[in-house]
C-alpha cells in the first residue's frame, strides 16, 4: 500500500519495505522509462520533468513518471513549481543489491550495440 498524500502537492510513494521486484522490473521494461532512469543515473542528481525530451505526448510522459514513482524506482517532490525527480538508488540497492547497476549496464551495452544515443 502506498503512503497517502498529505496535501495536493505531496505525491504518494511506496515505503522502502513496500517496493517489490516485480514492480521495479515492470517499470524498467519500457524503453521510455528506462531512458528516464538511465539519464537520472548518469546525472546523479534530481531533474525536472521538463528536462526530459521524450518522443511521446505530455500525458504519456506523465504516465511514465507515475509508473516509475509508484513502483519505487524514483521519488518525485515539488520544489516551488517544479516537480523534481530523483532515482531511489539507495533503496533499490539495499533491497536488490546490484540489480539497478546490472540493468543500467545492460541497457548501456544495448544502446551502444544498436547505435542509440547514450543517456
C-alpha positions, 0 to 999 in steps of 0.5 A, a space after each residue: 500500500 502506498 503512503 497517502 498524500 498529505 496535501 495536493 502537492 505531496 505525491 504518494 510513494 511506496 515505503 522502502 519495505 513496500 517496493 517489490 521486484 516485480 514492480 521495479 522490473 515492470 517499470 524498467 521494461 519500457 524503453 521510455 522509462 528506462 531512458 528516464 532512469 538511465 539519464 537520472 543515473 548518469 546525472 546523479 542528481 534530481 531533474 525536472 520533468 521538463 528536462 526530459 525530451 521524450 518522443 511521446 505526448 505530455 500525458 504519456 510522459 506523465 504516465 511514465 513518471 507515475 509508473 516509475 514513482 509508484 513502483 519505487 524506482 524514483 521519488 518525485 517532490 515539488 520544489 516551488 513549481 517544479 516537480 523534481 525527480 530523483 532515482 531511489 538508488 539507495 533503496 533499490 540497492 539495499 533491497 536488490 543489491 546490484 540489480 539497478 547497476 546490472 540493468 543500467 549496464 545492460 541497457 548501456 551495452 544495448 544502446 551502444 550495440 544498436 547505435 542509440 544515443 547514450 543517456 
